[in-house]
Amino acid sequence: MTAQKKRRLVKLSLLEYDDKLVPIPLFNLTIGILIGFTAIFQFLVYLTMPIGIFVVYSIINGDITLVDENNDTRKSYQEEE
């Protein structure tokens, strides 16, 4: 008869909830996903911050203009459809 491996479990306790026993592979996966998302968001900041600053600068500089749409233009679009 083959000897069975003893499953290793992690005991999670949260405030007034019951204690849960979670297998180590599942626990490691959860921790890995949390660390991965934390690392990714730092790099997303480096990408989105310059884009946001460029858009604000372009609006202030006049390269991007905000245009109010007249009601007449809306009516002409609806009539064409």
N, C-alpha and C positions, 0 to 999 in steps of 0.2 A: 504494500500500500504506500502510495506517495504521500509525503508530508506536505500539508497545505501551508502556504505562506500566510503569516499573520498579517492582516490588513492594518496598515498604519492610518490612524485617524487624527484629525485636529478637532479639538473641542472649542466651539464658538459660543460665547456667552454675550448676549446683548440685553442690558438693563433687565426688565421684568419678564422677558421672553424665556422660553425653555431653552436649555442647552442643546446644541445640535452637534452631532459628530459627522464631520465631513472627511471623505477620503483625501489623502495628501495630493494626488494628481489633480483633483478638482480644485482644491485650495490653491495649488501652485498656478493653475491656469487662471484663476480669478485674479491673483496678485499680479501675474504677468500682464494681463489685459489692462489692469489699472496703471501699472508702470508704463506700458506702451502708450496709452492715451495721454498720460501726463507728458511724456517725452515728445509726442507728436504735436501737441498744442503749443509747445515752446517754438517749434520750427514754423508753425502756421503764423505765429505773431510776426516773425521776421519777413514773411511773405505778404501778409495783409496790411501791416502798418505802413510800409512805404506806399502801397497802392492807395490807402485811405488818405495819407498825407498828400499824395499827388492829386487826388480828386479835389480835396479842399483847396489846395494851392491853385488848381486850375479854375475853380469857381471864383476865387478871390481875384485872380489875375485876369479873368474875363475869357479864358479859352473855352470854358463850358458856361453856357448861359441857360438860365431857367426861363422857359417861355410859358406864358399863360395861354391856354387854348380858348378861343372864342366859342360861344354857343353856335354860331353860324357854321363853323367848321365841323362841329359834331353832327349837326343836322345834315350837312352834305354827305358825310360818311354814312349815315344811317339811310339816306335816300338811295345811295348807290347800291347798297346791299339789297 
